[in-house]
Amino acid sequence: MSINPKLIEELLKDYKKPEDVWGQEGIFGQIQKALVERILEDEMKFHLGYDKHSSAGNNSGNSRNGKSKKTILTENDSLEIEIPRDREGEFEPQFVKKHQRRVNKFNDMVISLYSRGLSTEEICGHLKELYDADVSKELISHITNTVHEEVSAWRNRAIEELYPIVFFDAIRIKIRDSGRVVNKAVYLALGIDLEGQKELLGMWIAHTEGAKFWLSVLTELRNRGMKDILIACIDGLKGFPDAIESVYPDTDIQLCIVHMVRNSVRFVSWKDRKKITADLKNIYKAATEEEAKVQLDKFAQKWDRQYPTISKSWYDNWDNLKTFFAFPDYIRKVIYTTNAVESVNMSLRKVTKTRASFPNDKAVYKMFYLALQNISKKWRMPIRNWNQAINQFAVYYGERVNLNN
């Protein structure tokens, strides 16, 4: 498609210097703005079904309701556009979608590199090496900072009413706070929905964990729409079982067996470690809960004289360890460890390993959000044997699992 020369002449008639074309108020910027807004107006026309000012809109039940301003990043600069609104708030623009701030390949490339763990300085070097382009760190930061609004929208989005399984875990990160670098925990909640698909439900940053902190997390999840969890899989996080019971009193808790074993042998001498690990395996590999209790009693008789705290820990936590015994082997493999969420943590560590620390919490949320978008692209298949598992849950938990929705 060729452009009419007369149109070009008309556009360039007032041209005096390069800024008249390339500047923020130049011809290119004005054309971009006009084209984007024209497309958005056409989308609104299609949405409402009638032209602007047309009498066809009288008593139609919906109408135009002014415009809202939005700044988007273009290839060379930023561009302020006006997006039409409808009175019912039902208009969903497609050309520049809600929360979208980037509309070009350059910005997408920068975001992609950043999400894979490259620092702003490394991205600048990468662009210089590949394209001989001198790009400032400030521009890279400006582009990646546009993600903050997306992060906020993602963290506050509505979620499903029921997740049969939710895994909770944390990853430790060094973050600058009040002029010094401190260790903070980024807590993650990974849900398995009724289709057996993984979904990261949220992330939270805190100095310390405890019942009060976990109560705020669970209350937030409930306020966002999650009314029920069948099984919560945790790794012994302090204060967490009490918080779960206060918000989701019907939820079964499954402590991570791998963490229990790991903690059990932490202070065991090297010569006894293999024997104790094998005896603990007899407990959690038992066919039934009754058999597991028999094996635990045998373990206590054999090892309590040397290591009395091990059996005591298993007895004290038994109510939150025994959940998986109610299910067949293919469900046990899913719920008796927190491996599902720990694999997410492992992927996050890969993108943060080159960073000594983060400047603030906001920077962590930005980096993790972008990295998680890449990680979740691989979650295409449901949990193995999920059809059998969800039917088992329907039998065990009854009307709490409605498979007809």
VONUVO-737933 format. One record per residue (C-alpha): residue in three letters; residue number from 1; x, y, z. Coordinates in pm, 1 decimal, always signed. Layout:
# residues N
   marpa   marmar         px         py         pz
     ALA      NUM          X          Y          Z
...
***
This chain:
# residues 405
   marpa   marmar         px         py         pz
     MET        1       +0.0       +0.0       +0.0
     SER        2     +155.7     +331.8     -112.6
     ILE        3      +93.7     +670.1      +50.0
     ASN        4      -41.0     +954.2     -159.9
     PRO        5     +245.9    +1204.7     -229.7
     LYS        6       +5.2    +1494.1     -179.0
     LEU        7      -59.3    +1372.7     +173.7
     ILE        8     +314.6    +1369.5     +245.5
     GLU        9     +348.6    +1722.6     +104.9
     GLU       10      +65.5    +1840.5     +327.0
     LEU       11     +225.2    +1685.0     +633.8
     LEU       12     +567.4    +1836.5     +559.9
     LYS       13     +456.8    +2181.9     +457.3
     ASP       14     +554.4    +2330.6     +795.3
     TYR       15     +874.5    +2128.1     +827.3
     LYS       16    +1169.1    +2344.2     +939.8
     LYS       17    +1388.0    +2121.2    +1156.0
     PRO       18    +1418.0    +1749.3    +1250.5
     GLU       19    +1222.7    +1801.7    +1574.0
     ASP       20     +919.3    +1885.4    +1361.3
     VAL       21     +920.2    +1521.7    +1248.4
     TRP       22    +1086.5    +1323.9    +1527.7
     GLY       23    +1016.9    +1536.7    +1833.8
     GLN       24     +760.2    +1447.5    +2098.5
     GLU       25     +510.4    +1681.3    +1930.8
     GLY       26     +637.4    +1600.6    +1580.2
     ILE       27     +450.5    +1461.1    +1282.4
     PHE       28     +523.0    +1095.0    +1363.4
     GLY       29     +397.2    +1129.0    +1719.6
     GLN       30      +80.6    +1304.1    +1607.1
     ILE       31      +15.3    +1043.3    +1338.8
     GLN       32      +66.1     +758.6    +1585.3
     LYS       33     -166.8     +921.5    +1835.0
     ALA       34     -432.7     +992.4    +1570.2
     LEU       35     -417.8     +638.1    +1430.5
     VAL       36     -435.9     +468.7    +1770.5
     GLU       37     -727.8     +684.8    +1882.8
     ARG       38     -908.5     +631.0    +1551.6
     ILE       39     -877.5     +252.7    +1592.4
     LEU       40    -1007.5     +276.5    +1948.9
     GLU       41    -1304.1     +485.9    +1831.0
     ASP       42    -1383.7     +221.4    +1568.7
     GLU       43    -1370.7      -46.5    +1840.3
     MET       44    -1614.8     +156.1    +2050.6
     LYS       45    -1844.2     +196.7    +1748.9
     PHE       46    -1844.0     -180.3    +1697.9
     HIS       47    -1902.9     -237.4    +2070.0
     LEU       48    -2204.2       -4.8    +2088.6
     GLY       49    -2337.2      -76.6    +1740.7
     TYR       50    -2381.8     +282.3    +1624.2
     ASP       51    -2176.9     +588.0    +1514.7
     LYS       52    -2087.9     +871.9    +1745.2
     HIS       53    -2378.1    +1122.7    +1776.9
     SER       54    -2607.1     +881.5    +1587.7
     SER       55    -2973.1     +879.5    +1686.0
     ALA       56    -2950.1     +499.3    +1683.9
     GLY       57    -2797.7     +526.6    +2029.2
     ASN       58    -3105.8     +684.4    +2182.5
     ASN       59    -3247.2     +461.7    +2456.8
     SER       60    -3001.2     +188.2    +2360.0
     GLY       61    -2915.9     +112.7    +2721.3
     ASN       62    -2550.4     +210.9    +2682.2
     SER       63    -2367.0     +510.4    +2541.7
     ARG       64    -2030.2     +685.4    +2521.8
     ASN       65    -1911.1     +834.1    +2847.2
     GLY       66    -1612.4    +1055.9    +2773.5
     LYS       67    -1249.7     +944.4    +2758.2
     SER       68     -966.8     +850.9    +2990.2
     LYS       69     -601.2     +934.0    +2935.4
     LYS       70     -330.5     +669.9    +2922.2
     THR       71      +41.7     +680.6    +2846.6
     ILE       72     +191.4     +401.5    +2636.3
     LEU       73     +551.5     +338.2    +2538.3
     THR       74     +629.4     +354.0    +2166.5
     GLU       75     +944.4     +258.9    +1981.2
     ASN       76    +1104.7     +599.0    +2034.0
     ASP       77     +923.1     +764.1    +2321.8
     SER       78     +605.2     +769.5    +2526.2
     LEU       79     +267.9     +863.5    +2381.0
     GLU       80      -36.9     +996.6    +2565.2
     ILE       81     -362.2     +873.9    +2415.0
     GLU       82     -730.2     +908.9    +2497.8
     ILE       83     -936.2     +592.3    +2533.3
     PRO       84    -1314.6     +614.5    +2492.3
     ARG       85    -1536.6     +487.5    +2773.9
     ASP       86    -1892.4     +360.1    +2778.8
     ARG       87    -2144.9     +434.6    +3051.4
     GLU       88    -2187.1      +70.4    +3151.5
     GLY       89    -1810.8      +14.1    +3179.1
     GLU       90    -1828.3     -289.0    +2947.9
     PHE       91    -1593.7     -164.2    +2673.0
     GLU       92    -1275.2     -374.7    +2652.3
     PRO       93    -1036.1     -221.8    +2394.6
     GLN       94     -830.7     -477.4    +2201.7
     PHE       95     -574.8     -264.3    +2021.3
     VAL       96     -444.8     -121.7    +2350.1
     LYS       97     -579.8     -354.5    +2617.1
     LYS       98     -639.1     -269.6    +2980.4
     HIS       99     -313.8     -249.8    +3180.2
     GLN      100     -113.1     -269.1    +2854.6
     ARG      101     +167.8      -16.9    +2840.3
     ARG      102     +389.0     -153.6    +2565.0
     VAL      103     +299.4     -168.4    +2198.2
     ASN      104     +621.1     -251.1    +2015.3
     LYS      105     +882.0     -523.6    +1972.5
     PHE      106    +1171.1     -327.3    +2123.9
     ASN      107     +999.3     -290.6    +2458.9
     ASP      108     +888.9     -654.5    +2452.2
     MET      109    +1248.9     -760.0    +2391.8
     VAL      110    +1371.9     -551.7    +2686.1
     ILE      111    +1101.8     -698.3    +2911.6
     SER      112    +1189.2    -1050.6    +2795.3
     LEU      113    +1560.7    -1004.6    +2870.8
     TYR      114    +1483.1     -856.3    +3211.4
     SER      115    +1246.8    -1143.3    +3297.3
     ARG      116    +1532.0    -1388.6    +3236.5
     GLY      117    +1746.7    -1227.9    +3502.8
     LEU      118    +1955.3     -977.6    +3304.9
     SER      119    +2025.2     -654.0    +3489.5
     THR      120    +1964.9     -313.8    +3325.6
     GLU      121    +2340.1     -282.9    +3267.7
     GLU      122    +2357.3     -627.2    +3106.2
     ILE      123    +2062.3     -544.3    +2879.1
     CYS      124    +2236.8     -225.6    +2766.3
     GLY      125    +2549.3     -428.1    +2683.6
     HIS      126    +2341.7     -690.8    +2502.7
     LEU      127    +2171.6     -429.7    +2282.1
     LYS      128    +2503.6     -261.7    +2209.5
     GLU      129    +2664.6     -590.9    +2107.8
     LEU      130    +2379.2     -711.6    +1887.3
     TYR      131    +2249.5     -388.6    +1735.6
     ASP      132    +2524.0     -133.0    +1807.5
     ALA      133    +2253.8      +62.7    +1989.4
     ASP      134    +2347.6     +292.1    +2276.2
     VAL      135    +2057.7     +259.5    +2518.4
     SER      136    +2071.8     +419.7    +2861.8
     LYS      137    +2006.7     +229.1    +3184.2
     GLU      138    +1745.4     +492.7    +3263.4
     LEU      139    +1546.7     +399.2    +2950.0
     ILE      140    +1565.7      +27.7    +3036.6
     SER      141    +1442.5     +102.1    +3389.2
     HIS      142    +1166.1     +320.6    +3248.4
     ILE      143    +1048.2      +39.5    +3020.1
     THR      144    +1058.5     -231.0    +3288.0
     ASN      145     +891.9       -4.6    +3545.6
     THR      146     +578.0       +1.0    +3330.7
     VAL      147     +520.3     -351.7    +3462.6
     HIS      148     +436.6     -225.2    +3812.2
     GLU      149      +73.1     -160.6    +3724.7
     GLU      150      +45.8     -510.6    +3574.7
     VAL      151     +195.9     -656.1    +3893.8
     SER      152      -57.0     -473.5    +4109.2
     ALA      153     -347.2     -587.4    +3889.5
     TRP      154     -218.1     -947.5    +3895.7
     ARG      155     -172.7     -951.6    +4274.0
     ASN      156     -527.1     -821.5    +4326.0
     ARG      157     -706.2    -1023.6    +4056.8
     ALA      158    -1007.6    -1243.3    +4133.0
     ILE      159     -934.2    -1616.5    +4169.5
     GLU      160    -1142.5    -1935.6    +4165.6
     GLU      161    -1376.5    -2029.3    +4449.7
     LEU      162    -1220.0    -2373.6    +4506.3
     TYR      163     -867.5    -2507.7    +4471.9
     PRO      164     -839.9    -2876.7    +4566.3
     ILE      165     -470.8    -2835.6    +4650.8
     VAL      166     -269.4    -2525.9    +4742.4
     PHE      167     +105.5    -2534.5    +4809.7
     PHE      168     +269.2    -2267.7    +5024.5
     ASP      169     +642.9    -2204.2    +5038.4
     ALA      170     +899.9    -1925.3    +5060.6
     ILE      171    +1224.6    -1816.0    +4897.2
     ARG      172    +1480.7    -1596.4    +5075.7
     ILE      173    +1602.4    -1280.5    +4902.1
     LYS      174    +1839.6     -999.5    +5002.2
     ILE      175    +1663.9     -662.7    +4979.3
     ARG      176    +1783.1     -314.8    +5074.2
     ASP      177    +1568.2     -170.6    +5349.9
     SER      178    +1627.1     +154.4    +5544.9
     GLY      179    +1981.6     +185.8    +5416.1
     ARG      180    +2094.3     -171.3    +5484.2
     VAL      181    +2063.2     -508.1    +5313.0
     VAL      182    +1842.6     -755.8    +5497.3
     ASN      183    +1711.2    -1105.8    +5434.1
     LYS      184    +1342.1    -1114.0    +5350.6
     ALA      185    +1114.4    -1399.2    +5247.7
     VAL      186     +903.1    -1397.8    +4934.1
     TYR      187     +606.4    -1624.6    +5005.6
     LEU      188     +429.4    -1801.4    +4719.8
     ALA      189      +93.2    -1977.6    +4695.0
     LEU      190      +58.9    -2227.7    +4409.6
     GLY      191     -289.8    -2365.5    +4349.5
     ILE      192     -412.0    -2670.0    +4157.9
     ASP      193     -754.9    -2592.1    +4012.0
     LEU      194    -1042.9    -2828.6    +3934.1
     GLU      195     -892.0    -2899.1    +3590.5
     GLY      196     -561.1    -3004.5    +3745.7
     GLN      197     -381.8    -2695.8    +3613.8
     LYS      198     -124.6    -2502.1    +3816.3
     GLU      199     -189.0    -2137.2    +3895.5
     LEU      200      +28.3    -1908.6    +4106.1
     LEU      201     -223.4    -1734.9    +4329.8
     GLY      202       -2.7    -1466.2    +4476.3
     MET      203     +326.0    -1357.8    +4632.3
     TRP      204     +400.0    -1162.0    +4947.2
     ILE      205     +717.0    -1018.9    +5103.5
     ALA      206     +777.6    -1011.1    +5479.4
     HIS      207    +1065.4     -991.2    +5728.1
     THR      208     +932.2    -1271.3    +5943.3
     GLU      209     +654.5    -1525.2    +5928.7
     GLY      210     +397.4    -1605.0    +6193.6
     ALA      211      +29.3    -1662.8    +6254.0
     LYS      212      -54.7    -1292.7    +6211.9
     PHE      213     +123.4    -1269.6    +5876.3
     TRP      214      -33.0    -1590.5    +5741.8
     LEU      215     -373.8    -1479.4    +5861.6
     SER      216     -342.4    -1167.5    +5644.3
     VAL      217     -237.0    -1377.3    +5342.6
     LEU      218     -525.6    -1622.5    +5376.0
     THR      219     -776.0    -1342.6    +5439.8
     GLU      220     -656.6    -1171.3    +5121.2
     LEU      221     -702.3    -1493.5    +4921.3
     ARG      222    -1054.0    -1531.5    +5061.2
     ASN      223    -1138.3    -1168.3    +4978.2
     ARG      224    -1020.0    -1230.7    +4621.9
     GLY      225    -1272.3    -1512.3    +4583.0
     MET      226    -1116.2    -1833.9    +4714.9
     LYS      227    -1384.9    -1978.0    +4942.0
     ASP      228    -1237.6    -2323.3    +5000.3
     ILE      229     -916.9    -2530.0    +4992.7
     LEU      230     -935.4    -2906.8    +5027.5
     ILE      231     -569.3    -2968.9    +5114.4
     ALA      232     -304.7    -2711.3    +5206.0
     CYS      233      +50.6    -2842.5    +5162.7
     ILE      234     +308.3    -2664.5    +5377.8
     ASP      235     +661.9    -2723.6    +5501.5
     GLY      236     +613.0    -2649.6    +5871.3
     LEU      237     +587.9    -2272.2    +5834.7
     LYS      238     +553.8    -2118.8    +6180.6
     GLY      239     +199.7    -2031.5    +6285.7
     PHE      240      +51.5    -2143.0    +5957.0
     PRO      241     -177.0    -2433.3    +6065.5
     ASP      242     -353.3    -2206.4    +6318.3
     ALA      243     -403.1    -1936.6    +6054.0
     ILE      244     -546.0    -2190.3    +5807.2
     GLU      245     -790.5    -2323.5    +6064.4
     SER      246     -919.0    -1973.0    +6144.1
     VAL      247     -990.2    -1881.7    +5779.0
     TYR      248    -1052.4    -2225.7    +5621.6
     PRO      249    -1162.7    -2447.6    +5912.9
     ASP      250    -1253.0    -2746.1    +5690.2
     THR      251     -916.4    -2756.8    +5510.7
     ASP      252     -689.0    -3056.5    +5566.4
     ILE      253     -321.8    -2976.1    +5622.4
     GLN      254      -38.9    -3184.5    +5484.2
     LEU      255     +307.6    -3115.4    +5620.1
     CYS      256     +579.7    -3183.4    +5367.2
     ILE      257     +724.5    -3528.5    +5439.8
     VAL      258    +1054.5    -3440.9    +5270.3
     HIS      259    +1101.0    -3145.3    +5506.1
     MET      260    +1009.7    -3360.5    +5805.5
     VAL      261    +1273.7    -3618.0    +5712.6
     ARG      262    +1529.4    -3346.9    +5641.9
     ASN      263    +1467.2    -3182.9    +5978.3
     SER      264    +1472.4    -3521.3    +6154.5
     VAL      265    +1824.9    -3608.9    +6040.5
     ARG      266    +1969.9    -3260.4    +6078.1
     PHE      267    +2150.5    -3340.9    +6403.4
     VAL      268    +2198.0    -3714.1    +6347.8
     SER      269    +2552.8    -3850.5    +6326.3
     TRP      270    +2667.1    -3947.7    +5979.5
     LYS      271    +2695.9    -4319.8    +6063.7
     ASP      272    +2329.1    -4334.4    +6174.9
     ARG      273    +2177.9    -4115.1    +5905.3
     LYS      274    +2110.9    -4388.1    +5646.1
     LYS      275    +1952.9    -4619.8    +5903.6
     ILE      276    +1724.0    -4348.8    +6042.2
     THR      277    +1623.5    -4235.7    +5693.1
     ALA      278    +1530.5    -4595.9    +5604.1
     ASP      279    +1325.3    -4636.5    +5922.7
     LEU      280    +1143.3    -4308.4    +5862.2
     LYS      281    +1064.3    -4426.6    +5509.7
     ASN      282     +884.1    -4725.4    +5662.0
     ILE      283     +649.7    -4475.2    +5827.6
     TYR      284     +551.3    -4257.6    +5532.0
     LYS      285     +554.6    -4542.5    +5279.2
     ALA      286     +310.3    -4750.2    +5484.9
     ALA      287       -7.0    -4858.9    +5306.3
     THR      288     -239.0    -4725.9    +5577.1
     GLU      289     -233.2    -4477.8    +5863.2
     GLU      290     -263.2    -4762.6    +6114.6
     GLU      291      +46.3    -4933.1    +5972.0
     ALA      292     +228.9    -4597.5    +5972.3
     LYS      293     +155.6    -4551.9    +6344.7
     VAL      294     +291.4    -4902.3    +6411.8
     GLN      295     +610.5    -4813.1    +6225.4
     LEU      296     +639.8    -4485.7    +6417.1
     ASP      297     +608.8    -4673.4    +6748.3
     LYS      298     +884.5    -4913.5    +6633.5
     PHE      299    +1100.9    -4616.5    +6538.0
     ALA      300    +1054.8    -4460.9    +6882.4
     GLN      301    +1147.8    -4785.1    +7059.0
     LYS      302    +1462.5    -4818.6    +6848.3
     TRP      303    +1594.0    -4460.7    +6842.5
     ASP      304    +1447.5    -4262.9    +7133.6
     ARG      305    +1744.1    -4332.1    +7361.7
     GLN      306    +1985.6    -4166.1    +7115.6
     TYR      307    +1756.5    -3919.8    +6935.3
     PRO      308    +1439.4    -3863.8    +7143.0
     THR      309    +1333.7    -3544.5    +6961.5
     ILE      310    +1273.3    -3719.9    +6626.2
     SER      311     +977.8    -3939.8    +6723.2
     LYS      312     +841.0    -3659.9    +6943.5
     SER      313     +831.1    -3427.3    +6641.7
     TRP      314     +643.1    -3687.1    +6434.2
     TYR      315     +396.7    -3760.5    +6714.9
     ASP      316     +336.5    -3390.0    +6782.1
     ASN      317     +271.3    -3317.3    +6412.9
     TRP      318      +86.4    -3639.5    +6331.2
     ASP      319     -253.2    -3474.4    +6272.3
     ASN      320      -96.9    -3265.7    +5995.1
     LEU      321     +121.0    -3547.0    +5858.7
     LYS      322     -139.6    -3820.0    +5813.5
     THR      323     -365.5    -3652.4    +5553.9
     PHE      324     -213.3    -3824.4    +5251.0
     PHE      325     -284.8    -4174.5    +5392.6
     ALA      326     -653.8    -4127.2    +5305.2
     PHE      327     -575.0    -4132.7    +4933.5
     PRO      328     -432.1    -4373.1    +4673.3
     ASP      329      -71.0    -4360.3    +4566.3
     TYR      330     -116.2    -4127.4    +4265.1
     ILE      331     -263.1    -3857.4    +4492.4
     ARG      332       -9.4    -3915.7    +4769.1
     LYS      333     +275.5    -3838.3    +4529.5
     VAL      334     +125.7    -3496.3    +4461.3
     ILE      335      +43.1    -3385.3    +4815.9
     TYR      336     +303.3    -3535.0    +5049.0
     THR      337     +575.6    -3294.0    +4937.8
     THR      338     +585.9    -2927.6    +4836.9
     ASN      339     +795.6    -3012.6    +4529.5
     ALA      340     +549.4    -2837.9    +4296.3
     VAL      341     +609.5    -2494.2    +4445.9
     GLU      342     +976.1    -2563.7    +4523.1
     SER      343    +1038.1    -2617.1    +4151.2
     VAL      344     +901.9    -2265.3    +4099.1
     ASN      345    +1144.2    -2138.1    +4363.1
     MET      346    +1430.4    -2311.0    +4184.2
     SER      347    +1342.0    -2134.3    +3859.9
     LEU      348    +1324.9    -1801.0    +4042.4
     ARG      349    +1668.0    -1857.4    +4194.9
     LYS      350    +1812.1    -1897.7    +3845.0
     VAL      351    +1702.3    -1545.6    +3746.3
     THR      352    +1820.3    -1388.9    +4072.7
     LYS      353    +2153.9    -1567.6    +4121.0
     THR      354    +2355.5    -1284.3    +3961.6
     ARG      355    +2200.4    -1018.7    +4187.0
     ALA      356    +2364.9     -950.1    +4521.5
     SER      357    +2052.5     -769.7    +4641.3
     PHE      358    +1742.6     -581.0    +4526.0
     PRO      359    +1698.9     -206.2    +4588.5
     ASN      360    +1346.9     -245.6    +4733.4
     ASP      361    +1043.1     -473.3    +4757.9
     LYS      362     +891.7     -324.0    +4442.8
     ALA      363    +1191.1     -436.7    +4236.3
     VAL      364    +1147.5     -794.3    +4364.2
     TYR      365     +779.1     -798.9    +4274.3
     LYS      366     +863.2     -671.7    +3923.8
     MET      367    +1138.5     -928.2    +3861.4
     PHE      368     +945.1    -1222.5    +4005.1
     TYR      369     +625.1    -1133.2    +3822.0
     LEU      370     +803.3    -1124.8    +3486.0
     ALA      371     +992.6    -1446.4    +3560.1
     LEU      372     +670.9    -1619.8    +3666.5
     GLN      373     +504.5    -1527.9    +3337.7
     ASN      374     +779.6    -1726.2    +3160.3
     ILE      375     +764.6    -2015.4    +3406.9
     SER      376     +386.5    -2053.3    +3379.6
     LYS      377     +402.8    -2085.6    +2999.6
     LYS      378     +530.9    -2440.3    +3055.5
     TRP      379     +224.9    -2537.5    +3261.8
     ARG      380      +21.5    -2674.6    +2973.1
     MET      381      -62.0    -3020.2    +3101.5
     PRO      382     -272.3    -3104.6    +3409.5
     ILE      383     -134.3    -3301.2    +3703.9
     ARG      384      -77.9    -3667.2    +3608.8
     ASN      385     -380.4    -3892.3    +3673.5
     TRP      386     -583.3    -3583.5    +3760.8
     ASN      387     -918.2    -3722.4    +3638.4
     GLN      388     -887.8    -4008.8    +3884.4
     ALA      389     -768.9    -3776.0    +4158.7
     ILE      390    -1052.9    -3524.5    +4129.8
     ASN      391    -1308.9    -3804.5    +4136.4
     GLN      392    -1146.9    -3936.3    +4453.8
     PHE      393    -1172.5    -3587.5    +4603.6
     ALA      394    -1540.0    -3570.0    +4503.9
     VAL      395    -1607.6    -3893.7    +4693.8
     TYR      396    -1398.0    -3797.8    +4997.7
     TYR      397    -1506.2    -3433.3    +5031.0
     GLY      398    -1861.5    -3471.2    +4903.3
     GLU      399    -2058.9    -3160.0    +4812.0
     ARG      400    -1755.1    -2933.0    +4860.4
     VAL      401    -1640.9    -3055.4    +4516.2
     ASN      402    -1896.9    -2964.4    +4250.3
     LEU      403    -1778.8    -3113.7    +3920.4
     ASN      404    -2082.2    -2987.5    +3730.3
     ASN      405    -1975.1    -2620.2    +3733.6
***
